[in-house]
Amino acid sequence: MGEEQFCVKKRLKNVLPVRLIVVSFAVVILVGAVLLTLPVTSRNGMPTGFIDSLFTATSATCVTGLVVFDTWTHWNLLGQIIIILLIQIGGLGVITFTTGFSMLVRRKIGLRDLQLATENTSGDTINIKHLIKIILFFTFFCELTGAALLMLRFVPQFGAKGIWIAMFTAISAYCNAGFDILGFLMKDGNLIPYVSDPLVCLTVGGLIVIGGLGFVVISDIYNAQLLTRLHKRKAVHLNFHSTLVLMMTAILIVSGTVLFLICENDNTLLGMDFGTKLNASLFQSISARTAGFCTVDIAKEHDFTKIITVILMFIGASPAGTGGGIKTTTFIVLLATVASVMRGNEETTILKRRVDKFTVYRALAIFSTAAMVILITTGIILTADQDVNGIDALFEATSGFGTVGLTAGVTQALSWISKLAVTLTMFIGRVGPVSLGLALTLRRGRHCAGFVLPEGKVIVG
């Protein structure tokens, strides 16, 4: 028996970190799906079909928010607890969560664990233990603070039930999941009843933004700004990555707000005062990139507004955060590459800094793979559900890949084929198309070092 255990441990050590991360997400999803099929998790006491349970578990673990059932009306308290645990594990990342827990109970962390955590958080191996401590502390602090603020609204309105609603909403918002348990307020639930409530919208929106910035950026802000000020030292500049993330996030939020306000002024925002319109536009701009909460009826939006939302969902959040999409930094690298080519430069430059070619190649691979996955999923939806129009199918597919969770009202009506396609799309979007590709194709010990291939001349453009 001891020899068998040794062999199992040896095989695990030989598994690439990126592959183990992909497998860990899949295992959590399957366990969650099995649990959600049980009759004890539904309000009517009946078992839930496996495909619907798998879709829900994937949406929760991949922090998406697309649902085939309203979370409040279909799932009882146990089912909701399972879903929020899947959201928390998926938001933090399975490896980050388990490594962080081991650190909290003072278990020794080996080099293998550090390598996995580094891959999962996009951090630095040397500082990964420090980064994980910041991730766990900051996550729970933000979620508790957000829940406390939301209780100010929900407890007076719903009594003791408002405590659970506030906690669920805060965790879902910080993890950029988009799940809500407000289905008892109206048919479609979500935050539509709070479109004119700054306390709810700004709290949820703030949690979404913070969760989507990325743990590396949060750590950098803490070390470069907060920690130095606490020790009464001069604050240092943020690193290049953090600067790009904050800059791009601000640009996307502002531009999305302005475009939504202009496009929907005479439609979903009709009849609202300017303050409410601005509040709704800001919230939709924030939520469209990562979360999936909404304060207006998405199905009633103009087609052009949906296209703008598709672009925001495709870009998504930032690396090592709780959101999805191709990521803000990938988008800015692609823009900078196009600009450099148009100027006749051989190097991609951003803010007077050179971007190495491998980063550019990776950005192009992510963009191309993401576009291909979304187009294939859109095609499957249009083929299997011919009553869904093209824009709504594209919207659904992009929302799944970007792990956003917004829908034009077609999720619950999808056929089982489309549900499976969107399920796979959500999984690919959460683990990352490049990471999934590496997990499926890489082999240890196989490399091209020492080999020089002949150059192939190709004419493009």
C-alpha positions as CSV (number, residue, x, y, z in Angstrom):
1,M,0.0,0.0,0.0
2,G,2.9,2.4,0.9
3,E,4.4,1.7,-2.5
4,E,1.2,2.5,-4.3
5,Q,0.8,5.8,-2.4
6,F,4.4,6.7,-3.4
7,C,3.7,6.0,-7.0
8,V,0.6,8.2,-6.9
9,K,2.5,11.0,-5.3
10,K,5.3,10.7,-7.9
11,R,2.8,10.8,-10.8
12,L,1.2,13.9,-9.3
13,K,4.5,15.6,-9.0
14,N,5.1,15.0,-12.7
15,V,1.9,16.7,-13.6
16,L,2.3,20.2,-15.0
17,P,0.9,22.9,-12.8
18,V,-1.3,24.3,-15.5
19,R,-2.8,20.9,-16.1
20,L,-3.5,20.3,-12.4
21,I,-5.2,23.7,-12.2
22,V,-7.5,22.8,-15.2
23,V,-8.3,19.4,-13.7
24,S,-9.0,20.9,-10.2
25,F,-11.6,23.2,-11.7
26,A,-13.2,20.3,-13.6
27,V,-13.3,18.2,-10.4
28,V,-14.9,20.9,-8.4
29,I,-17.5,21.4,-11.1
30,L,-18.4,17.7,-11.3
31,V,-18.7,17.4,-7.5
32,G,-20.9,20.5,-7.4
33,A,-23.1,19.2,-10.3
34,V,-23.6,15.9,-8.5
35,L,-24.6,17.7,-5.2
36,L,-27.0,19.9,-7.1
37,T,-28.8,16.9,-8.6
38,L,-29.8,15.7,-5.1
39,P,-33.5,16.3,-4.1
40,V,-32.4,17.9,-0.8
41,T,-31.0,21.0,-2.7
42,S,-34.2,22.0,-4.5
43,R,-37.3,23.7,-3.1
44,N,-39.7,21.2,-4.5
45,G,-37.8,18.2,-3.2
46,M,-37.4,16.8,-6.6
47,P,-34.0,15.8,-8.2
48,T,-32.6,18.3,-10.8
49,G,-31.5,17.0,-14.2
50,F,-27.8,16.4,-14.5
51,I,-27.3,18.7,-17.5
52,D,-29.0,21.6,-15.7
53,S,-27.0,20.9,-12.5
54,L,-23.8,20.7,-14.5
55,F,-24.6,24.0,-16.2
56,T,-25.3,25.7,-12.8
57,A,-22.2,24.2,-11.2
58,T,-20.1,25.3,-14.1
59,S,-21.6,28.8,-14.1
60,A,-20.9,29.1,-10.3
61,T,-17.4,27.7,-10.3
62,C,-16.5,29.7,-13.4
63,V,-18.1,32.7,-11.7
64,T,-20.3,33.4,-14.7
65,G,-23.9,33.9,-13.5
66,L,-25.9,32.4,-16.4
67,V,-28.7,30.3,-14.9
68,V,-31.3,27.9,-16.2
69,F,-33.3,28.3,-13.0
70,D,-33.9,31.3,-10.8
71,T,-31.5,30.8,-7.9
72,W,-34.0,31.7,-5.2
73,T,-37.1,30.0,-6.5
74,H,-35.5,26.7,-7.6
75,W,-32.8,26.1,-5.0
76,N,-33.4,25.9,-1.3
77,L,-30.9,27.2,1.4
78,L,-28.7,24.1,1.0
79,G,-28.6,24.5,-2.7
80,Q,-27.8,28.2,-2.4
81,I,-25.0,27.4,0.1
82,I,-23.5,24.9,-2.4
83,I,-23.7,27.5,-5.2
84,I,-22.0,30.3,-3.1
85,L,-19.2,27.9,-2.0
86,L,-18.6,27.0,-5.7
87,I,-18.5,30.8,-6.4
88,Q,-16.0,31.4,-3.6
89,I,-13.8,28.6,-4.6
90,G,-14.0,29.5,-8.3
91,G,-13.4,33.2,-7.6
92,L,-10.3,32.7,-5.5
93,G,-9.0,29.8,-7.6
94,V,-8.9,26.2,-6.4
95,I,-5.2,26.1,-5.8
96,T,-5.1,29.6,-4.2
97,F,-7.9,28.5,-1.8
98,T,-6.4,25.3,-0.7
99,T,-2.8,26.7,-0.5
100,G,-4.1,29.6,1.5
101,F,-6.1,27.4,3.9
102,S,-3.0,25.3,4.5
103,M,-1.0,28.4,5.3
104,L,-3.7,29.5,7.8
105,V,-3.5,26.2,9.7
106,R,0.3,26.5,9.6
107,R,0.9,23.4,7.4
108,K,4.2,23.5,5.6
109,I,4.0,24.7,2.0
110,G,6.2,22.9,-0.4
111,L,7.8,24.1,-3.6
112,R,5.2,22.2,-5.6
113,D,2.4,24.0,-3.9
114,L,4.1,27.3,-4.5
115,Q,4.5,26.5,-8.2
116,L,0.8,25.7,-8.5
117,A,-0.2,28.9,-6.7
118,T,2.1,31.0,-8.8
119,E,0.5,29.6,-12.0
120,N,-3.0,30.1,-10.6
121,T,-2.5,33.7,-9.5
122,S,0.0,34.9,-12.1
123,G,2.3,35.9,-9.3
124,D,6.0,35.7,-8.5
125,T,7.2,32.5,-6.9
126,I,9.4,34.4,-4.4
127,N,6.5,36.5,-3.1
128,I,3.6,34.0,-3.6
129,K,3.1,33.2,0.1
130,H,2.8,36.9,0.8
131,L,0.5,37.4,-2.2
132,I,-1.8,34.6,-1.0
133,K,-2.1,36.1,2.4
134,I,-3.1,39.4,0.9
135,I,-5.6,37.6,-1.4
136,L,-7.3,35.8,1.4
137,F,-7.4,38.7,3.9
138,F,-8.4,41.3,1.2
139,T,-11.1,39.0,-0.2
140,F,-12.8,38.3,3.1
141,F,-12.5,41.9,4.2
142,C,-14.1,43.2,1.0
143,E,-16.9,40.7,1.1
144,L,-17.7,41.4,4.8
145,T,-17.6,45.1,4.2
146,G,-19.8,44.8,1.2
147,A,-22.2,42.6,3.0
148,A,-22.4,45.0,5.9
149,L,-23.2,47.9,3.5
150,L,-25.9,45.9,1.7
151,M,-27.5,44.9,5.0
152,L,-28.3,48.5,5.6
153,R,-30.7,48.2,2.7
154,F,-31.8,44.5,2.8
155,V,-32.3,44.0,6.5
156,P,-34.8,46.8,7.0
157,Q,-36.6,45.6,3.8
158,F,-36.5,41.8,4.4
159,G,-35.7,41.3,8.0
160,A,-33.4,38.5,9.1
161,K,-33.6,37.1,5.5
162,G,-31.8,40.2,4.4
163,I,-28.6,39.1,6.2
164,W,-28.3,36.1,3.9
165,I,-29.2,38.1,0.8
166,A,-26.5,40.7,1.6
167,M,-23.9,38.0,2.2
168,F,-24.7,36.1,-0.9
169,T,-24.8,39.2,-3.1
170,A,-21.5,40.6,-1.7
171,I,-19.6,37.3,-2.3
172,S,-21.2,36.9,-5.8
173,A,-20.3,40.5,-6.6
174,Y,-16.7,40.4,-5.4
175,C,-16.1,37.1,-7.3
176,N,-17.7,38.7,-10.4
177,A,-20.3,35.8,-10.5
178,G,-23.6,37.7,-11.1
179,F,-25.7,35.1,-9.2
180,D,-28.6,36.7,-7.2
181,I,-31.3,35.4,-4.8
182,L,-33.8,38.2,-5.3
183,G,-36.1,36.2,-7.5
184,F,-39.0,36.6,-5.0
185,L,-39.1,40.3,-5.8
186,M,-39.9,40.0,-9.4
187,K,-39.9,37.3,-12.1
188,D,-36.4,37.9,-13.5
189,G,-34.8,38.8,-10.1
190,N,-31.4,40.5,-10.2
191,L,-31.0,44.2,-9.2
192,I,-33.6,45.8,-11.5
193,P,-35.7,46.9,-8.5
194,Y,-32.7,48.9,-7.2
195,V,-31.9,50.8,-10.4
196,S,-32.3,54.1,-8.5
197,D,-30.6,53.0,-5.3
198,P,-27.0,54.3,-5.1
199,L,-26.2,52.3,-2.0
200,V,-26.9,48.9,-3.6
201,C,-25.5,49.8,-7.1
202,L,-22.3,51.5,-5.9
203,T,-21.6,48.8,-3.3
204,V,-22.1,46.0,-5.8
205,G,-20.3,47.9,-8.6
206,G,-17.4,48.7,-6.3
207,L,-17.0,45.0,-5.3
208,I,-17.1,44.0,-9.0
209,V,-14.4,46.4,-9.9
210,I,-12.1,45.5,-7.0
211,G,-12.5,41.8,-7.6
212,G,-11.8,42.3,-11.3
213,L,-8.6,44.3,-10.9
214,G,-6.6,41.2,-10.2
215,F,-4.8,40.1,-7.0
216,V,-1.4,41.1,-8.4
217,V,-2.6,44.7,-8.7
218,I,-4.2,44.7,-5.3
219,S,-0.9,43.4,-3.8
220,D,1.0,46.1,-5.6
221,I,-1.3,48.9,-4.4
222,Y,-1.0,47.5,-0.9
223,N,2.8,47.4,-0.9
224,A,3.5,50.5,-3.0
225,Q,0.9,52.8,-1.5
226,L,-0.9,51.6,1.7
227,L,2.0,49.8,3.5
228,T,4.5,52.6,2.8
229,R,2.1,55.3,4.1
230,L,1.3,53.2,7.2
231,H,5.1,53.2,8.0
232,K,5.3,56.9,7.2
233,R,7.5,56.3,4.2
234,K,7.2,57.9,0.8
235,A,4.9,56.0,-1.5
236,V,6.6,54.4,-4.5
237,H,5.2,54.1,-8.1
238,L,3.0,51.2,-9.1
239,N,4.6,48.7,-11.4
240,F,4.0,48.8,-15.1
241,H,1.4,46.0,-15.1
242,S,-0.7,47.7,-12.4
243,T,-0.5,51.0,-14.1
244,L,-1.9,49.5,-17.4
245,V,-4.7,47.7,-15.6
246,L,-5.9,50.7,-13.7
247,M,-5.7,52.9,-16.8
248,M,-7.5,50.5,-19.0
249,T,-10.1,49.8,-16.4
250,A,-10.9,53.5,-16.0
251,I,-11.1,54.0,-19.8
252,L,-13.5,51.1,-20.3
253,I,-15.8,52.1,-17.4
254,V,-16.0,55.7,-18.5
255,S,-16.5,54.9,-22.2
256,G,-19.0,52.2,-21.4
257,T,-21.0,54.5,-19.2
258,V,-21.2,57.3,-21.8
259,L,-22.1,54.9,-24.6
260,F,-24.8,53.2,-22.6
261,L,-26.3,56.5,-21.5
262,I,-26.4,57.7,-25.1
263,C,-27.7,54.5,-26.7
264,E,-30.3,53.7,-24.1
265,N,-31.5,57.2,-23.1
266,D,-34.7,56.8,-25.1
267,N,-35.2,53.1,-24.4
268,T,-34.5,51.2,-21.2
269,L,-33.6,54.4,-19.4
270,L,-36.7,56.2,-20.6
271,G,-38.7,58.0,-17.8
272,M,-35.8,58.0,-15.3
273,D,-34.2,61.2,-13.9
274,F,-30.6,62.0,-15.0
275,G,-29.2,60.8,-11.7
276,T,-30.9,57.4,-12.1
277,K,-29.8,57.2,-15.7
278,L,-26.2,57.9,-14.8
279,N,-26.4,55.4,-11.9
280,A,-27.8,52.7,-14.2
281,S,-25.3,53.4,-17.1
282,L,-22.3,53.3,-14.7
283,F,-23.5,50.0,-13.2
284,Q,-24.1,48.4,-16.6
285,S,-20.7,49.5,-17.8
286,I,-19.1,47.9,-14.8
287,S,-21.2,44.7,-14.8
288,A,-20.9,44.2,-18.6
289,R,-17.2,43.4,-18.4
290,T,-17.1,40.9,-15.7
291,A,-20.2,40.3,-13.5
292,G,-23.6,39.7,-14.9
293,F,-25.8,41.8,-12.5
294,C,-28.2,44.1,-14.2
295,T,-30.4,47.0,-13.3
296,V,-32.2,47.2,-16.7
297,D,-33.9,44.6,-18.9
298,I,-31.1,43.3,-21.2
299,A,-33.6,41.7,-23.6
300,K,-35.1,45.1,-24.3
301,E,-31.9,46.9,-25.1
302,H,-31.2,48.2,-28.7
303,D,-29.1,45.8,-30.8
304,F,-26.3,48.4,-31.0
305,T,-26.2,48.5,-27.2
306,K,-25.9,44.7,-27.1
307,I,-23.0,44.9,-29.6
308,I,-21.2,47.4,-27.3
309,T,-21.9,45.0,-24.3
310,V,-20.5,42.1,-26.3
311,I,-17.2,44.0,-26.9
312,L,-17.0,44.9,-23.2
313,M,-17.7,41.3,-22.2
314,F,-15.1,40.0,-24.7
315,I,-12.4,42.3,-23.1
316,G,-13.4,41.3,-19.6
317,A,-11.5,41.9,-16.4
318,S,-7.8,41.8,-15.6
319,P,-5.3,38.9,-15.1
320,A,-5.3,37.0,-11.8
321,G,-8.7,38.5,-10.9
322,T,-12.1,37.0,-10.5
323,G,-13.4,38.0,-13.9
324,G,-13.1,36.5,-17.4
325,G,-12.7,37.7,-20.9
326,I,-9.4,38.0,-22.9
327,K,-8.3,40.5,-20.1
328,T,-7.6,44.2,-20.3
329,T,-3.9,43.8,-20.7
330,T,-4.3,41.4,-23.6
331,F,-6.5,44.0,-25.3
332,I,-4.1,46.9,-24.8
333,V,-1.2,44.8,-26.0
334,L,-3.1,44.0,-29.2
335,L,-4.0,47.7,-29.7
336,A,-0.4,48.7,-29.2
337,T,0.8,46.0,-31.6
338,V,-1.6,47.2,-34.3
339,A,-0.5,50.8,-33.7
340,S,3.2,49.8,-33.9
341,V,2.7,47.9,-37.1
342,M,0.8,50.9,-38.6
343,R,3.8,53.2,-37.7
344,G,6.2,50.7,-39.2
345,N,7.9,49.8,-35.9
346,E,9.2,46.3,-35.3
347,E,8.6,46.4,-31.6
348,T,5.4,46.8,-29.6
349,T,5.6,49.7,-27.3
350,I,3.3,50.9,-24.5
351,L,4.0,54.1,-22.5
352,K,7.6,54.1,-23.7
353,R,8.1,50.5,-22.7
354,R,8.9,47.6,-25.0
355,V,6.7,44.6,-24.9
356,D,8.5,41.3,-25.5
357,K,7.4,39.2,-28.5
358,F,6.3,36.2,-26.5
359,T,3.7,38.4,-24.7
360,V,2.5,39.7,-28.1
361,Y,2.2,36.1,-29.4
362,R,0.4,35.0,-26.3
363,A,-2.1,37.9,-26.7
364,L,-2.7,37.1,-30.3
365,A,-3.3,33.4,-29.4
366,I,-5.7,34.3,-26.6
367,F,-7.6,36.7,-28.9
368,S,-7.8,34.2,-31.8
369,T,-8.8,31.3,-29.7
370,A,-11.4,33.3,-27.8
371,A,-13.0,34.5,-31.0
372,M,-13.0,31.0,-32.5
373,V,-14.7,29.5,-29.3
374,I,-17.3,32.3,-29.3
375,L,-18.1,31.9,-33.0
376,I,-18.4,28.1,-32.7
377,T,-20.7,28.4,-29.7
378,T,-22.8,31.0,-31.4
379,G,-23.1,28.7,-34.4
380,I,-24.2,25.8,-32.2
381,I,-26.9,27.9,-30.5
382,L,-28.2,29.2,-33.8
383,T,-28.4,25.7,-35.2
384,A,-29.9,24.0,-32.1
385,D,-32.2,26.9,-31.2
386,Q,-33.4,28.4,-34.4
387,D,-35.8,30.8,-32.7
388,V,-32.8,32.7,-31.1
389,N,-31.6,35.6,-33.3
390,G,-28.0,36.1,-34.2
391,I,-27.2,39.0,-31.9
392,D,-28.7,37.2,-28.9
393,A,-26.8,34.0,-29.7
394,L,-23.6,36.0,-30.0
395,F,-24.4,37.8,-26.7
396,E,-25.0,34.5,-24.9
397,A,-21.8,32.9,-26.2
398,T,-19.7,35.9,-25.4
399,S,-21.3,36.2,-21.9
400,G,-20.3,32.5,-21.3
401,F,-16.8,32.9,-22.5
402,G,-16.3,36.1,-20.6
403,T,-17.8,34.5,-17.5
404,V,-20.1,37.5,-17.3
405,G,-23.5,36.1,-16.9
406,L,-25.6,38.7,-18.7
407,T,-28.3,37.3,-21.0
408,A,-30.8,38.6,-23.4
409,G,-33.4,36.2,-21.9
410,V,-32.5,33.1,-23.8
411,T,-30.6,31.0,-21.3
412,Q,-33.5,29.2,-19.8
413,A,-35.0,28.4,-23.2
414,L,-31.8,26.8,-24.6
415,S,-31.8,23.2,-25.8
416,W,-29.6,20.7,-24.0
417,I,-27.1,20.8,-26.9
418,S,-26.7,24.6,-26.5
419,K,-26.5,24.3,-22.7
420,L,-23.6,21.8,-23.1
421,A,-21.9,24.1,-25.6
422,V,-22.3,27.2,-23.3
423,T,-21.1,25.0,-20.3
424,L,-17.9,24.1,-22.1
425,T,-17.5,27.8,-23.2
426,M,-17.7,29.0,-19.6
427,F,-15.1,26.4,-18.6
428,I,-12.7,27.5,-21.3
429,G,-13.3,31.1,-20.5
430,R,-12.5,30.6,-16.8
431,V,-9.3,28.5,-17.1
432,G,-8.2,30.4,-20.1
433,P,-8.0,29.1,-23.7
434,V,-4.2,29.1,-23.7
435,S,-4.0,27.4,-20.3
436,L,-6.4,24.7,-21.5
437,G,-4.5,24.2,-24.7
438,L,-1.2,23.8,-22.8
439,A,-2.9,21.4,-20.3
440,L,-4.0,19.2,-23.2
441,T,-0.9,19.3,-25.3
442,L,2.2,19.9,-23.2
443,R,4.5,17.0,-22.3
444,R,7.4,17.2,-19.8
445,G,10.8,16.8,-21.3
446,R,9.8,17.7,-24.9
447,H,11.4,20.9,-26.2
448,C,13.1,22.3,-29.2
449,A,16.3,23.5,-27.4
450,G,19.3,23.1,-29.7
451,F,17.3,23.0,-32.9
452,V,17.2,25.8,-35.4
453,L,14.5,25.5,-38.0
454,P,14.8,27.0,-41.5
455,E,13.0,30.3,-42.0
456,G,9.8,30.2,-44.0
457,K,8.9,33.3,-46.0
458,V,5.2,34.1,-45.9
459,I,3.4,37.1,-47.5
460,V,0.6,38.5,-45.3
461,G,-1.8,41.4,-45.9
